[in-house]
Amino acid sequence: MNATRVELLDEVRQFRQAHPEVRFVDLICLDIPGHFYGKRYPIEMLEKVAAGSALKLPQNCVLLGAQGGLYEIGDYCFHDGDPDAPRRLIPGTLKLVNWERQPLGQMLISSDGTEAPIEFEPREVLARVVQRLAARGIRPVVAFELEFYLFDKALKDGLPQYPRDDLSGDADDQPNMHIERLSRFADVLGDITETARLQGIDTTVITAEIGPGQFEINFSHNTDPLQAADWSALFCRLTRGVALKYGHRASFMAKPYLQYPGSGMHIHVSLYDEAGDNLLTRDEQRPLRHAVAGCLSLLPELMPIYAPNHNSYRRFGAQVNSASQASWGFEDRDACVRIPESDARNLRLEFRLPGADANPYLVLAALLTSIEQGLDAKIEPIAPLNDDRESGVDFPKDMLDAVRRMQTSERVVAGLGSEFVMVYCENKRQDHLAFMHDINAREYRWYL
């Protein structure tokens, strides 16, 4: 038995000893739109999987659309017989679920690291990018920040309503960033962060955001980019679950209210060499500028990843702190790429364009690929917003236009893989057609 299997078997046995009441464990992974799918395993069977028994799930689950449909894509779905594909258990992710009515565990699984990884599975796409950078001696350090809204548990005409606070039961219907809101919603926010800790997620700062019932929670900087994306994905699941316990719905929709700011996914990235030195500080910070130029240059072609559905596009340019063009600046929250003030050791860029509903694995893979290509091209970026408030590059505001750009981009194909780009673009194209059909039939409801 190899070292990984011994480690996994110990993890399962320790979990069973600590939580003898748990009979089932959800084995979960993320599909292309960023929703979890998987299977609920009896814990006895999980121990067998940890010891080396095969773990397989239908390959085409990865291809589910934003509204849950399964689309015909190339040779997949309706032409391949929906074959099973191997998955592996991700060590260190077996944790207790405390928001369900019955005792339950959950554990991440993935095809990356198996003998036959699925080329278009989001975690596998990111794993390939991270491995490529590692081969070049580049070690990214990553921190996610996620904004989200709390809604009342009951919808009205299918639409979200303002949440009621913990103290008075009043509706939180005023846009503000007052810290008192953290006290009014202390019970649910405290439970979210404690549940995150129990899941192994290192959360840090909590902020009351501008929109009513809107908050942001930050994660610590992580030297493992895959784990950083794992944290972001798992946080979305646990936040929704915990919120329901308190009579709320939690939503990471990019723009749930037309009149209020949207929710973003902000990613801080710094790069280090094998000796631990910050690569972005070299040569009077030229690598930093090259990285910024790469992000802005590829951004128009990567919009289907950063803004993965029609709701995502409603967020751009509608309020402050949400970009209407691809731009950058020092300590400027209107920029897509913000350079926070820091010392040389911690010099980094903050990518602020993606919506909170984007797939964290794919967003990080796209961002790291953009940075890599910028470093290779060694081009200077456009003027920062600090020097020119009109500086910026237009990006597509239409889903089909964005998909066409991504589909024909040799740079995106080179960075993320031809099979992934083909599958992803067709998934987004058919999502668009399904959306337009539902709009015409007056049947569409935004998925919370």
C-alpha positions in Angstrom: 0.0 0.0 0.0 1.5 3.3 -1.1 1.9 6.3 1.2 -1.1 8.2 -0.1 -3.4 5.3 0.5 -2.0 4.8 4.0 -2.7 8.6 4.6 -6.2 8.4 3.3 -7.0 5.2 5.2 -5.8 6.8 8.5 -7.9 9.9 7.7 -11.1 7.9 7.2 -10.5 5.8 10.3 -9.7 8.8 12.5 -12.9 10.5 11.2 -15.0 7.4 12.1 -13.5 7.2 15.5 -14.2 10.9 16.1 -17.7 10.8 14.6 -19.2 7.4 15.2 -22.7 8.8 14.6 -21.9 9.6 10.9 -23.1 6.8 8.5 -22.8 8.6 5.2 -20.3 10.9 3.5 -21.0 13.1 0.4 -18.2 12.7 -2.2 -18.3 15.9 -4.2 -16.7 17.8 -7.0 -17.5 20.9 -9.1 -19.0 20.9 -12.6 -18.3 23.5 -15.2 -20.9 26.1 -13.9 -19.6 25.7 -10.4 -22.2 23.5 -8.8 -21.4 20.4 -6.7 -22.3 16.9 -7.9 -21.3 13.5 -6.5 -22.5 10.5 -4.5 -23.5 9.8 -0.9 -21.3 6.9 0.2 -21.8 4.7 3.3 -18.8 5.3 5.4 -17.8 1.6 5.4 -17.5 1.8 1.6 -15.5 5.0 1.9 -12.9 3.1 3.9 -12.6 0.6 1.1 -12.1 3.4 -1.5 -9.4 4.8 0.7 -7.7 1.4 0.8 -7.7 1.3 -3.0 -11.1 0.2 -4.3 -12.2 2.0 -7.5 -14.1 5.2 -7.3 -16.0 6.1 -10.5 -18.6 8.7 -11.4 -20.3 9.5 -14.8 -17.9 11.6 -16.8 -20.6 13.8 -18.3 -21.7 15.2 -14.9 -18.9 17.8 -15.4 -20.8 19.1 -18.5 -24.0 20.1 -16.7 -25.3 23.5 -17.8 -26.0 26.5 -15.5 -29.7 25.6 -15.3 -29.0 21.9 -14.9 -29.4 20.7 -18.4 -27.1 18.3 -20.1 -26.0 19.5 -23.5 -24.8 17.6 -26.6 -21.1 18.6 -26.9 -18.9 17.0 -29.6 -18.6 13.2 -28.9 -19.8 13.6 -25.3 -23.1 13.3 -23.6 -25.5 11.6 -26.1 -22.8 10.0 -28.3 -20.4 8.4 -25.8 -22.9 6.4 -23.6 -22.0 8.5 -20.6 -19.1 6.4 -19.4 -17.8 6.3 -15.9 -14.5 8.0 -15.2 -12.2 7.5 -12.3 -12.0 9.9 -9.4 -9.7 10.1 -6.4 -10.2 11.3 -2.8 -8.5 14.6 -2.0 -6.5 14.0 1.2 -7.3 16.3 4.1 -10.9 17.2 3.0 -12.9 14.7 4.9 -14.9 16.9 7.3 -18.1 16.9 9.4 -21.1 18.6 7.9 -23.0 20.4 10.7 -25.7 22.2 8.7 -27.7 19.1 7.7 -30.5 17.6 9.8 -28.7 14.2 10.0 -25.0 13.6 10.9 -23.1 13.7 7.7 -19.6 14.0 6.3 -18.2 15.4 3.1 -15.0 14.9 1.1 -13.7 16.4 -2.1 -13.0 14.1 -5.1 -11.4 14.9 -8.4 -10.2 13.2 -11.6 -6.9 15.1 -11.4 -4.1 12.8 -10.3 -5.8 9.7 -11.6 -4.5 7.5 -14.5 -7.1 9.0 -16.8 -8.0 12.6 -15.8 -10.9 14.4 -17.5 -9.4 17.2 -19.5 -12.3 19.5 -19.0 -12.8 18.9 -15.3 -12.2 22.3 -13.6 -9.8 21.1 -10.9 -7.8 19.2 -13.5 -7.6 22.3 -15.7 -6.1 24.3 -12.7 -3.8 21.4 -11.8 -2.2 21.4 -15.2 -1.6 25.1 -15.0 -0.1 24.9 -11.6 2.2 22.0 -12.6 3.3 23.9 -15.7 4.3 26.9 -13.5 6.0 24.6 -11.0 8.2 23.2 -13.8 9.3 26.7 -14.5 10.2 27.3 -10.8 7.2 29.6 -10.2 5.2 29.2 -7.0 1.9 31.2 -6.8 0.5 32.2 -3.4 -3.2 32.8 -3.6 -6.0 34.3 -1.4 -9.6 34.5 -2.4 -12.2 37.0 -1.2 -15.9 36.3 -1.7 -18.9 38.7 -1.6 -22.4 37.3 -1.0 -25.9 38.4 -0.2 -28.2 37.1 2.5 -31.9 37.0 1.6 -35.0 36.2 3.4 -35.8 32.4 3.2 -39.1 33.1 1.5 -39.1 34.3 -2.1 -41.8 36.6 -3.5 -42.8 35.9 -7.1 -39.7 33.9 -7.5 -37.5 36.9 -6.5 -35.2 37.4 -3.4 -36.4 39.6 -0.5 -34.4 41.5 2.1 -33.1 39.5 5.1 -34.4 40.0 8.7 -31.7 40.6 11.2 -30.9 38.6 14.4 -31.6 41.3 16.9 -34.9 43.1 15.9 -36.3 41.0 13.1 -36.3 44.1 10.9 -35.7 44.0 7.2 -32.1 45.0 6.2 -33.2 47.2 3.3 -30.6 50.0 3.5 -27.4 50.0 1.5 -24.5 50.8 3.8 -21.2 49.5 5.1 -21.8 50.2 8.7 -20.1 47.8 11.0 -23.2 47.5 13.2 -24.6 45.2 10.5 -22.0 42.6 11.6 -23.7 42.7 15.1 -27.2 42.5 13.6 -26.3 39.4 11.7 -23.6 38.1 14.2 -25.3 34.7 14.8 -25.3 33.6 11.1 -21.9 35.1 10.2 -20.3 33.6 13.3 -21.7 30.2 12.4 -20.5 30.5 8.8 -16.9 31.3 9.9 -16.9 28.6 12.6 -18.2 26.1 10.1 -15.5 27.1 7.7 -12.9 26.5 10.4 -14.3 23.0 11.0 -14.0 22.4 7.2 -10.4 23.3 7.4 -10.9 26.7 5.7 -8.9 29.6 7.1 -11.1 32.6 7.0 -9.9 36.0 8.1 -11.7 39.4 7.8 -15.5 39.9 7.6 -16.8 43.1 6.0 -20.3 44.6 5.8 -20.6 45.5 2.1 -22.6 48.3 0.4 -25.7 46.3 -0.6 -28.4 45.4 1.9 -27.7 42.1 3.5 -24.3 41.9 1.6 -21.1 40.8 3.2 -17.5 39.8 2.2 -15.4 37.1 3.9 -11.7 36.8 3.1 -9.4 33.8 3.2 -5.8 33.6 4.2 -3.0 33.4 1.7 -2.4 29.9 0.6 0.8 28.4 -0.9 -1.3 25.6 -2.5 -3.4 27.2 -5.3 -5.5 24.0 -5.6 -6.4 24.2 -1.9 -7.1 27.9 -2.2 -9.7 27.1 -4.9 -11.0 24.2 -2.8 -11.7 26.6 0.0 -13.6 29.0 -2.2 -15.8 26.2 -3.6 -16.5 24.6 -0.2 -17.2 28.0 1.4 -20.0 28.6 -1.1 -21.6 25.3 -0.2 -21.4 25.7 3.6 -22.6 29.3 3.5 -25.8 28.3 1.8 -26.3 25.5 4.2 -25.6 27.5 7.4 -27.8 30.4 6.2 -30.9 28.2 5.9 -30.5 27.3 9.6 -31.2 31.0 10.4 -34.0 31.6 8.0 -31.9 33.1 5.2 -30.9 32.2 1.7 -27.3 32.9 0.9 -26.5 33.8 -2.7 -23.3 34.3 -4.6 -25.1 35.6 -7.7 -23.1 38.3 -9.4 -26.0 40.8 -9.5 -29.1 39.8 -7.6 -30.5 43.3 -7.2 -30.5 45.7 -10.1 -30.3 48.8 -7.9 -27.5 47.6 -5.6 -23.9 46.5 -6.2 -23.0 43.0 -7.3 -20.9 40.4 -5.6 -17.3 39.8 -6.8 -14.7 37.1 -6.5 -11.4 38.9 -5.7 -8.2 36.9 -6.0 -4.8 38.1 -4.6 -1.8 36.5 -6.4 1.9 36.8 -5.6 4.6 34.7 -7.3 7.7 33.3 -5.6 10.7 31.4 -6.9 12.1 28.1 -5.4 14.2 30.1 -3.0 11.2 32.0 -1.6 11.9 35.4 -3.3 9.0 37.4 -4.7 9.4 37.3 -8.5 7.2 40.4 -9.0 9.8 42.7 -7.3 12.7 42.0 -9.6 14.1 44.5 -12.0 12.3 47.5 -10.5 9.0 45.6 -10.6 8.9 45.0 -14.3 7.6 41.4 -13.9 4.6 43.0 -12.0 3.8 45.2 -14.9 4.2 42.4 -17.4 1.9 40.2 -15.3 -0.7 43.1 -15.3 -0.3 43.4 -19.1 -1.0 39.7 -19.5 -4.1 39.9 -17.4 -5.5 42.8 -19.4 -4.5 41.4 -22.8 -6.2 38.1 -22.3 -9.2 39.4 -20.4 -11.6 39.9 -23.4 -11.0 36.3 -24.5 -11.6 34.9 -21.0 -14.8 36.7 -20.2 -16.9 33.4 -20.4 -14.9 32.2 -17.4 -14.9 35.4 -15.4 -18.6 36.1 -16.2 -20.1 32.6 -16.8 -23.8 33.5 -17.2 -26.1 36.3 -18.2 -26.6 37.6 -14.7 -22.8 38.1 -14.4 -22.8 40.7 -17.1 -25.4 42.9 -15.3 -22.7 43.6 -12.7 -20.2 45.5 -14.9 -20.2 49.3 -14.7 -23.4 49.6 -12.8 -21.9 50.9 -9.6 -18.5 52.0 -8.2 -15.9 49.3 -7.6 -17.0 47.3 -10.6 -15.1 47.7 -13.8 -16.6 48.7 -17.1 -13.3 48.2 -18.9 -10.2 46.2 -18.5 -8.0 48.5 -16.4 -5.4 48.6 -13.6 -4.2 50.9 -10.9 -2.5 51.2 -7.6 -4.9 51.1 -4.6 -7.8 51.6 -7.0 -11.0 49.5 -6.5 -12.5 50.7 -9.8 -9.7 48.7 -11.6 -9.9 45.1 -12.8 -6.4 44.6 -11.6 -5.6 46.5 -8.4 -2.1 46.7 -6.9 -2.6 46.8 -3.1 0.0 48.8 -1.1 2.5 46.3 0.5 6.1 45.7 1.2 8.4 44.1 -1.3 8.0 40.6 0.3 4.2 40.7 -0.2 3.9 42.5 -3.5 0.9 41.1 -5.3 -1.9 41.9 -7.7 -5.6 41.7 -6.9 -7.9 40.6 -9.7 -11.3 42.0 -9.1 -13.3 41.3 -12.3 -14.9 37.9 -11.8 -18.3 37.5 -10.2 -18.7 35.5 -7.0 -20.7 32.9 -9.0 -17.7 32.0 -11.2 -16.0 28.7 -11.0 -12.9 29.3 -8.7 -10.8 26.6 -10.3 -11.3 28.0 -13.8 -11.0 31.6 -12.7 -7.6 30.9 -11.1 -6.4 28.8 -14.0 -7.3 31.6 -16.4 -5.7 34.2 -14.2 -2.4 32.3 -13.8 -2.3 31.6 -17.5 -2.7 35.3 -18.2 0.0 36.2 -15.8 2.3 33.5 -17.3 1.8 34.8 -20.8 2.4 38.4 -19.7 5.7 37.4 -18.1 6.7 35.7 -21.3 5.7 38.5 -23.6 7.4 41.2 -21.5 5.1 43.9 -22.7 4.2 47.1 -20.7 0.6 47.6 -19.7 -1.6 50.5 -20.6 -1.6 53.6 -18.3 -2.9 52.9 -14.8 -6.1 54.6 -13.7 -4.0 56.7 -11.3 -2.5 58.5 -14.3 -5.5 58.4 -16.7 -9.1 57.8 -15.4 -10.2 56.9 -19.0 -7.5 54.2 -19.5 -8.9 50.8 -20.2 -9.6 48.1 -22.8 -13.1 47.2 -23.9 -14.3 43.7 -23.1 -17.3 42.0 -24.6 -20.6 42.6 -22.9 -22.4 39.8 -24.9 -22.1 36.2 -24.0 -21.9 34.9 -27.6 -19.3 37.5 -28.6 -17.2 36.5 -25.6 -17.5 32.8 -26.4 -16.4 33.4 -30.1 -13.3 35.3 -28.9 -12.4 32.5 -26.4 -13.1 29.8 -29.0 -10.8 31.3 -31.6 -8.0 32.3 -29.2 -4.8 30.4 -29.7 -3.4 31.9 -26.5 -6.3 30.6 -24.4 -6.1 27.1 -26.1 -2.4 27.0 -25.4 -2.8 27.9 -21.8 -5.9 25.9 -20.8 -6.1 23.1 -23.4 -7.9 22.7 -26.7 -10.4 20.0 -25.4 -11.4 22.1 -22.4 -11.9 25.3 -24.5 -14.0 23.3 -27.0 -16.2 21.8 -24.3 -16.5 25.0 -22.2 -17.4 27.2 -25.2 -20.1 24.9 -26.4 -21.5 24.6 -22.8 -21.7 28.4 -22.6 -23.1 28.7 -26.1 -25.9 26.3 -25.3 -26.5 28.0 -22.0 -27.1 31.2 -23.9 -29.6 29.5 -26.3 -31.5 27.9 -23.3 -31.6 31.3 -21.6 -33.0 33.1 -24.6 -35.6 30.4 -25.1 -36.7 30.7 -21.4 -36.8 34.5 -21.6 -39.0 34.3 -24.7 -41.2 31.8 -22.9 -41.3 34.0 -19.8 -40.2 30.9 -17.8 -36.7 31.9 -16.6 -35.9 32.4 -12.9 -32.5 33.4 -11.7 -30.8 30.5 -9.8 -29.8 31.6 -6.3 
